[in-house]
């Protein structure tokens, strides 16, 4: 089933288990034999992934149903770690789904027995909530189950396991995956930033700014029919959004894409909907400063509106959190695009803006995105990319992340040598770049 055809709420428990395990495995967040997922039904029966079956070749028929009385239905044995799933559900009857896996970054934290810090970016702490740590015990043992369940009993929904991995519980499997993926992203970002600098954390004052300025109160209008031209644009946007997700430039619900329609009207990604399965009709049209009735646009909609009002050369805007670039955003290290000609031509100058730039005065911040400043890093927040259409803007996003990755890798080889000023002048003349 293609992502454009997937509607998660319509899937059965075995279909959900297959979909999310395929996703976890495909994105390198577990191994062939590692990790397990489960869903508890209203009657207490538990669907769980099987034991000893290749995670890269699972089918719906491989999923196992463990009835409340302990009888097993299916052609395989349930996961060897079923005991801790059962104990978590007994301890926390409010939870309906569990994700357990061993993504390398979270394993790294588990073997130094630390919890990733979710205060590097504004929304991750709210998504992940409080995180606990369970003492080590033999995998699959009742003792491990008791250790994990004891931490869940404290009201914690995400539990790191010493020398093992992580377990996340939630009201449904998609929410559990969202938290799991976000926690893994935080771990990867903290590790990457720590390689070359000291990560800086958000303060209570920063979080108050987010809380105060993120309240979305824009007028609405009744949505109408979508003509074929706009629908094609919506399909193209969704294709780029899914590509951004597949390349690790977006996470499930973090990352915003907008595209000008005409004048200052534009399409923008919705708030809180999984980017992997986003449907064209779920995009939000902003018309005359008002949003479509019944839809919730990205919380950054005011900033996008300000860019389209002030920068007629900009047709598309992306706010993203690519992990290599974000390593520069959460440290004091400067990012310099003068690495290879393509990087400088597409990225130009990339200022680092204060954390609150998108919150306190989005209109003033929008003024910065002249032709010679198509991108900016916002401290502990995001990367802002502007361009002359979907492809141009997405290309800049990719190049920014690849350039950051190259710079970070180059540091292991020697001193980074940037293109010199005279050579930059040649590039400006040859490619008619504006100052």
Secondary structure, 3 states (H helix, E strand, C coil): CCHHHCCHHHCCHHHHHHHHHHHHHHCCCCCCCCCEEEEECCCCCEEECECCCCCCCCCHHHCEEECCCCCEECCCCECCCHHHHHHHHHHCCCCCEEEEECCHHHHHHHHCCCCCCCCCCCCHHHHHCCEEEECCCCCCCHHHHHHHHHHHCCCCCEEEECCCEEEEEECCHHHHHHHHHHHHHHHHHHHHHHCCCCCCCCCHHHHHHHHHHCCCCCCEECCCCCCHHHHHHHHHHHHHHHHHHHCCCCCCCCCEEEEEEECCEEEECECCCCHHHCCHHHCEEEECCEEECCCCECCCHHHHHHHHHHCCCCCEEEEECCHHHHHHHCCCCCCCCCCCHHHHHHHCCEEEECCCHHHHCHHHHHCCCCCCCCEEEECCCEEEEEECCHHHHHHHHHHHHHHHHHHHHHCCCCCCCCCCHHHHHHHHHHCCCCC
